[in-house]
């Protein structure tokens, strides 16, 4: 429970920074190409939010790093020879890249050339994707472990090829699905903010630009994400069939075509879904592309190896339901754009405003689906979660969990409130603050700030 709380809190921040860093790079690139001040205004508007979210992501990530030792000492000992190097690669490549250029990106607009600043922005955006690469590689190996051997001490080590470990069978699907989800999360957040300001002032040119860009992303990436999710699901069926059985609510095997259960109440005690609303044979069509294809159920899986069906069943439906709503909003925006009402349709703007946080909810639901669906394994098929934990007494973990909850909601809650205040304020013109303008420190006069500083030897 403690690790689920801290990792869920942390996962929200990278989901924003991955997409927002790329969005900032696009805005700055468009400003350099067109010279339109509105793009720079939006860059300055969103970079403040990016800086705060990035900082909260770093702080919350540090906590999780310590938890590998405090909460999961057995797992860290046995899987450390594989997990450790992959995490180190993430720090040595992605984190150093982001940290090295972040200062230039945040504070160098008036201190370096336009080309160098744009390069820094690109490097930060690239660093977030590289970071995702390594983290998803670690997680994918835990789901579909390959390329490993076991030494005399009972530790999992490389069998000779690190490429087999890095590029495990589920890795490509997880990486594409995660990065696309991060871009969609940012798109709907930006679209929700743009819709909020259009509802108050439809003539705001900066709100129009951010809303239009977000709706293009929704229209293009929401269908792409659904396609990527389908590919990921087929890969999961191949390597982790019990997870898919739980997602679909298939307690029983179906030799002549399995139904698609839309809604219902999983009843693991009776091995059935109560009050099921279902479409006959549709699950076989989706998963096997054949109406009559047989699908195995959880009755083929030992009870001790089954994931918690209720959690996985509902988190999967939340994720898919939000994906359908995202695609619907994208199509609605295309219809409004074709009719010339993209900036005038208050129904569209209200829909986009409500969908603003949908990406964050969807990535959390997806994370719950994939991680709870892996249970009872930490390393699928090799190491159980019950055997991975540190020998800590329950009261000690409960006390630290309460402390985490109080501190997280106080510290990160304050940060989130401040971000919402920044979003509440409409994007305005910052033409007087464009790059290469003189920088004046607080408490100095323009004349004084223009004087060169000469250092003389003592």
N, C-alpha and C positions, 0 to 999 in steps of 0.2 A: 504493500500500500504506500509506503514511504517513497520508494523509487518511482512508482507510478505517478505520484503527486509531483515530485520534482522534475521528472522527465517530461510530463505533460505540460507543466508550466514553461519549461525550457523550450520545448518543441515549437511553441507559438512564435517565439522571437526569430529563429532562423527561417521559419516559414514566411515571415515578412521580409527579412533582410535579403534573402536570396533574390526574390522578385524585385524588391524596391531598389537594390543596387543596380540591377540591369535597367530598370525604368529611369533612374537618374542618369545612367550612361546614355540612354536614348535621348533624354531631354537635352543634355549638354551637347550631344552630337547634332541634334536638330538646330540648336541655337548657333553653333559654330557654322553650320551649313547655310542657314537662312538669315541669321542676324536678328530674328524676331525676339524682342525683349520678353515676350510672354513665356517663351520656353525657359529663359533664365529665371524668370519670376517663379515658375513652378519648380525649377531645380532648387532654388533657395527655400521654397516653401517645404518641400519634401525632405531635403537633406537634414533639417532639424529633427524631424521625426525619425529618420533613418539613424541618426547618431544616438538618440535615446534608446531605440529598440536594439541597436547593435550592442550598446553598453549593457543593457539588461540581459541580452543573450549570453554575453561573455561571463557575467557574474553568475548566472544560473547554471552555466555549463561547468564552471569550476566546482560547484557543489557536487555535481554528478561524478566528476573525476575522482573526488575523494570517496564517494560512495562505493566505487569499485573495490576499494580496500576495506572500508568500514562495514559495508553490508554484504559484499559478495567476495569475500576473501578466498573461499575455496574455488570459485569460478576463476578468479584472477590468477590463482596459482596454477590451475590446470590448463587454462586456455591462454595464459599470459604470453607464452612464446609465439602465439599467432596474433592475438588481439593487440598486444603491446606494440609491435613494429608497425602495424597498420595505423594505430592511433598516433604514433610518432611521426609517420609520414604526413598525417593530416596537419600536425603542428608545424613540421619543418617546411611544408610547401604552402598550404592554404593559409594557416593562421599567420605565419610570418609575412606572407604576401599581403594579406589584408592589413595587418598591423603596420607594415612598412609604408604603405601608400595611404592609409586612412587619414593620417595627420595632414598630408598634402591635400587630400580631397576635402577635408573639413575646414582647414584653416589657410590653405594656400591660394585661394582664388585671387587675392590681391597681391600675392608675393611671388608667384611663378608665372611663366608664360601660359597662354591658353592651351597650347599643345601638350605641355607637360601636365597641366591640371587634368585635361581630358584623359591622358594616359593613366594618371593615378586613379581616376574614376573607373576606367576600364579594368584596371588591375584589381581593384576592390571587387568589382562585379565578377570578374573571372575567379578571384579567390573564393568567393562564396560558393561557386559551382564546384571548384576543386575540393573544398571542404565537404560538400555534399557527397562527392565521389567517394572519399575515403570512409566517411561515416556509414554510408549505405553499403560499402564493401564489407565493413565489419559486421553490420547487422545481417547482411545477406549470407555471409558465411555461417552465422549462427543458425540461420534458417535452413540452408542447404549446404552443409559442410562438405568440402572436397579438398583434395590435395594435402591431407593431413596424415600423420603417423603418430604413434604413441611411444614415448621413451620409457626407460626403466622406472622413472619416478612417477609415472602415470600422467604425464603432461602431454598435451597435444602440440605437436611440432610440425614444421613443414616437411613434407615427404620428398622435397627436392625442387618443386616448381611453385614459386610464389604466384605465378600467373593463374594457376588453378585455384589458389586461395582467393586472390583478389577478384577474379572473374568467375565467381561461383555460378551455378545454373540459374539462380533467381536474380542475380545482380543487374543485368541490363534492364529487366522489366521494372525492378524496384527503383532504379536510378531515374529512368524516364518518367515513371509515374510520380515520383517525389518532386523532381524539378518542375514538371508541368503543374503539379498541385501548388507549388510555391508561387509560380507565375500567376496562376489563377487567384490565389489568395490576395496577392498584391493588386491584381486587376479589379477585383470586387471591392477591396478596401478603397482604392482610388476612385472607382466608380461611385461608391456610396458617398464619399466626401464631395465629389463633383455634383452628384444629384442633390445633396443637402444644400449646396450653395446655389444651384440652379432653381431650386424651389423658392429661394429667397430673392434671387436676382437672375432672371433668365438671360440678361444681357452681359453678364460677367464673362469676358473673353477667356480668362484663364480657367474658369470653371467649365466652360464649353470645351476647351482643349483637353483637359484631363478626363472629362466624361466621355468624349468621343474616343480617345485613345483606349480607355478602359473597356468601352463597349465593343471595339474592334477585337480586343483580346478575348472578351467573353464569347463573342460570336465564333472566333476561330479556335480557341484553345479548349473550350468546354466540350465540343464534339471530339476533339483530339484526345482529351483526357478520358472520355468514355471509352474510346477505342483502346487506349493504352491500358485502362483498367480491365477491359475484357481480355487482352493479351496476358496481363499479370494474373488474372483469375485462372486462365487455362494453364499457365505455368505452375500455379499453386496446386491445381488439381493433379498435376503430374507428380509433384514432389511432396506435397503436404495434403493429401486427400481428406484427412480428418478435419482440417480447417474448413475446407469447402463444404463438407457435410454439415458442419455446424453453422456456417453462413447460410446455407440453403434450408436448414432445419430438417434435414433428411435423417431421421432416426432409423428408418427402415430402408432396406435395399429395394430398388425398383427394376426388375428384370426386363420390363417392356416399355420403358419410358417414364421418367420422373417428372412430377408436377413442379411448377414454379410457385412456391408459397410466397404470396405478396405480404400478407400480414397474418399474425396469429400469436399465441402465447406458448412458447416452448415449455414442455412439461417433461423434464428429464427423469422424474420419478416413474412416469408411465411410458417413457420413450415415445412421445408423440407431441404434435403441435396442436393445442386446443384452439377451437374457433378459427381454423385455418381458412383463409381466402386464397384460392390457388387457381392456376391455369394448368389444365392437364397437359403433361408431356413437354411443357415449355422449357423446363430446366434442362432436359436432355437436348433440346434444340439449341439452347444457348451454349451449353458446355461441350456437347459432342457434335453439334450441327446435324443431328438426326433425331426425329421425333421419337423413334422407338429404341434409341440406344439405351442399354442398361446402365444404371448408375448405382454404385454401392452406397450403403448407408452406414450409420454409426454402429449398427448391429454387427458389423464386421470388424470393429475396433474394440480391443479390450477396454473395459470401463476405466481402468487406471490410466489409459492413454488418451482419453477423450478430453477435448477442451471444454470450458464452461459454455454451454450452448446458448444460454439466454443472453449473455453479454455480447457474444460474437454475432448472434442473430440480429440483435437490434442495432448494434453499432454499424454493421454492414448496411442495414436499411437506411440509417440516417445518412451515411456517406452517399449511397446511390441516390436517395431522394434529393439530396442537395445538389448532386451532379445533374439530375434531370432539371431541377429548377434553374441552375446556372445556364444550361443549354437553352431553356425556355426564354430566359432573359436575353441571351444573345440573339435568338431569333426575333424576339420582340424589338430589340434595338435595330436590327436590320430592316424590319418592316417600317419602323418609325423613321429611319434614315432615308429609306426609299421614298417615303411620302413627305419628306422635308420637315418632319416634326420631332426630330431627335432632341431638340432643345426646348420644345414647347409642350410635349406630352407629360403632364403632371403624373399620370398613371405610371408611365415608364420610370419617371424619377422616383416616385414613391417605392416602386418595386425594387429599383436599384439600391435605394437607401436601406430597405429592409434586408436586402441580400448583402449589404456591406460586410458584416462579420461572418458570412456563410463559409468563406474559405477556411477561416480558423476552425470553425466547428467541424467542417468536413475533414481537414487533415487530422484533427484529434480523433474523430470517429474512425478514420482509416488506420491510424496508429494503434488504436485499441483493437481493431479487427485483426490486424496482422500479429500483434504481440500477444494478446490474450488467446488468439487462435493457435499460437505455437505451443501453448501450455499443454501438458505439464513439463515441457522441456525448456531449458535455457539454450543448449546446443541441440538442435532437433535430432532425436534418435540416439544421442550420445550421452547427454548429461541432463539430469532432471533439475528443475528449479529448487526442489526441496533439498537436493544434495549440493547446491551451489552457494547457499547462504552462509554467512559468518555465524559462529556460535554465540549469538547474542540473546539475552533474555528479552522476552516480549515487552515487559514494562519499560526497559531502556529504549527500545525502538519506538514504543508508543510515546514516550516523553519527548524524544527528539522529533517525532512526527508532528506533535502539537506545536513545538517550537518552530518548526519549518513553516507550518500553516500560518502561525501568527506573524512571523517575520516576512514571509513572502507576500501576504496580503497587505501588510503595512508598507513595505519598501516598493514592491512592484506595483501595488495598487496605486501608490502615489505617482509612480511613473506613468501608469496607464491613464490616470486622471489628467495629468499634464499633457499627454499626447492628445487626448480628446479635446482639451482646451485649444491646442494648436490647430486641430482639425476644424474646430468650431469657427475659428477666425477665417474669413475668406482670403484667398490669395490676392495680393495686391501688387502694384507696380513697385519695383526696386531699381528703377533705371539709374538712380543716382548712386547705386552701389555696385554697378557693373565692374567687371575686372579691369585692372590697370588704372583705377582711380586712386588718388592719394589716400593713404590710410592715416587717420587721425586718432590718436589715443585720447581716452577720456581725460578731461581736465587741461587740454592744451588748445591753443588757438591755432587756426589754419596756418597762420604765418610761421608760428613756432614749429608746427609739425612738418613744415616744408623744409626747415633748415637741416642741412646734412650734419650727421654726427661724426665728429673727428676724434679719434682716440690718440692721445699723446702719451708718450712714455713718462713714467714717474720721475 
